[in-house]
Amino acid sequence: MVVRRPWLASRVAWWLIFLAQLGPLAYLAWAVPTHQLGYEPVVDSLRFLGETALYLLLIGLAITPLQRLAPRLGVIDYRRMVGLYAFFYATLHVLLWLVVDRQLVLAVIWRDVSERVHIIFGVLAFLMLIALALTSTRGWQRRLGRRWQTLHRLVYPATALAILHYFLSVKLDTRTPIVLACLFLLLLLARPLTHRLVRASRHGSRRD
């Protein structure tokens, strides 16, 4: 009997998903010089990069429940890739703020960090993402053993802090961060619910 691998496990699918996540960066590279972002390109670019990082963090959190509900899709193979792309866009967000917006003036950067609450939340979230990215390899997974899974639960407070950072940084239109917060809460609920559904289905199949 020939067991077919899920299409998402193919090399073509891997490259398509990999390149698709470069789409936001390609759009930004086109939008900035053609003045498509608005009157404040730096501020708009900061927001765009931060939103992209948040979207990818939420997609990464959705992978485990989706894998439990549809294991044949093989989406779990992309969890690390999506997480690293989220870190990549978060890094671009931070670098743009440090280098372009604050021009590496340490006094200005320190004033922002010490006086603005949303900056503090953003810095904490980014530090957690650094820890997750550095230990994302299989080598670190082997070295840390069970502690690796405990460490990588930092993705939840990191995402929560990033959403809070976004919400507090928006002056008028808070709809997007509120929607993202709702999606985050739904994903938090989906994790234990899908786990229970899988366990219930296994018990039911054993009884049959």
N, C-alpha and C positions, 0 to 999 in steps of 0.2 A: 504493500500500500504506500503510495507516494503522498507524503505530507507537504502540502503547499505552505510556503512561508507567506506571511501577510505582505501585501504590496508595499506597506510602509517600511518593511524591513529591506526592501530592495535598494541597491546603490543609487538608482535614478531618483527614487523618492527622497533619499537622504540628501542628495545634492539640491534637489528642488526646494526642500524645506530650508536647507542651509542658506541658499541664495535668496529665498523669499524674505528671510529675516534681515538681509542687507537692504531690502527695499526702502525702509524709512530713511536710511542714511543716503541712499541714492536720491530720494525725493528732496532731502534737505540740501544736498549738493546742487540740485537744480533750482530749488526755491529761493535760496539766499541770493545768488547773483542776479536772478531775474526779478527780485523784489516781490515775491509771491507771499511772503509771510506777514507783512504788515508794516506799520510805521516804526516799530522797534524790533529789528531783526534779531538782536542779541537776546532780548527778553523772550521773544517768540520761539527762538531756537532752543533756549533753555527749557521752556515749557514743553516743546515738542519732544526733545530728547528724554525729559523726565517722564512724560506720559508714555512714550514708547517702552521705557524700562519697566514701568508699572504694568503695562499691558502684558509684557512678556513674563513678568513675575506671576501674574494671575493665570496666564496660560500654563505656566509651569506647575502651579498648584492644582490646576484642573486635570493634569495628566494622570495622576494616581487614581482618582475616582473614575476617570474614563477608562483606564486600563482595567480596573476591577469589573466595570460593567460590560466592556467589550474587549476581552483579552486578546482576541484574534487580530485586532487592529495593529498591535505591536507599538502603540504610542509611547510606551515606557522607555523605549530606546532613545527618545528625543528629549527626555527630561533634562539631562545634563547640558545638552546643546542649548536648549531654550534658556536655562538658568545662566549659562555663560554669556549668551547674547544679552540678557537682561543686565548683567554686570557690565558688559561692554558699553551699552547705552547709558547706564548710570555713570560710568567713568567719563564718558564724553560730556555728560551733563555737568559733572563736577569740574572737569578741566576747563570747559567753556566759562564757567563761573569764576574759577580762579585766575585763568590766564587772560581772558578777554574782558569779562565784566569787571573784575577787580584788579586786573593788570598786575597780579602777583605782589601787590602792596600789602605787606604783612600786617601793618597797623589796621588797614581797612578790613582785611579778612578776619583778624582777631576781634574787631569791634562787631562785625556781623555775627560771628560765632557766639560771642559772649552776651550780646544784647538782643538778638532775634531768636525767639523760641523756635520758629519753623526751621531755621538754619541748624539749630542744635539737633532737632529730630532728624533732619536730613543727613547730618554728619554721622549720627549714631547708626542710622539705617545703612549708610555706605560702608562703615567699618564692619558691620555684620556681613554685608555682601562680599567684602574683601576676604573675610575668614572663610566664607562658603566657597568662593572661587578658588582660593589657594588649596583647599582640601577636597576639591571635586574629583581628583584623579583616583583611579583604582588603587594606586600605590598608597595613597593616604587612607583610603577606605580599609585596606588591609592592615595598615599600621594602627589605626584607631579602633578597629573592631566595632564593638557595640557602641562605643563612644562617638563613632562617626555619625550614626543615625541621630543621636542626641544633639550633636553639634549642628547638624543640618536642619534641625527643627527651628533654628534661628531664622529661617526663611519667613516664618510666620510673624514674629515681632518686627523683622526688617520690613516686610510688606506693610504692616500696620503703621509703622513709623513713617514710611515713605508716603503713604496716603495722607497721614496727618500733616506731614510736611507740605504736601501739595495743597491740602485744604486751607491751611493757615497762610500760605503764600499767595493765594488767590484773593484779590480784593473785592471783586464784585460777583462774577459768575462762578458759583461753587457747585454747579450741577454735575460737572464731570467727576470731581473727587468724591461727591456723594454717591454717584452711581458706582464708582470703583469700590467704595467702601461697602456698598450693598452686595456687590459681586464677591468681594472678599469674605463677607459673613456667610454668604451662600456656600462658598467653597469650603469654609470651615465646617459647616453643617454636613456637606456632602461627604466629607472624608469618613466620619464614623457611620453615616447612614449606608454608604456603599459597602463598607466593611461588614455591617450587619446583614445586608442583603446577600452578600456572597456567602457568608457563614450559614444563613438560613437556607439558601439554595443547595449548599453542599450537604447539610443535614437531611434536607428533603430527598436528595438523590440517593443518599445512603439508605434511607428507610425504604425507598422503592426497590 
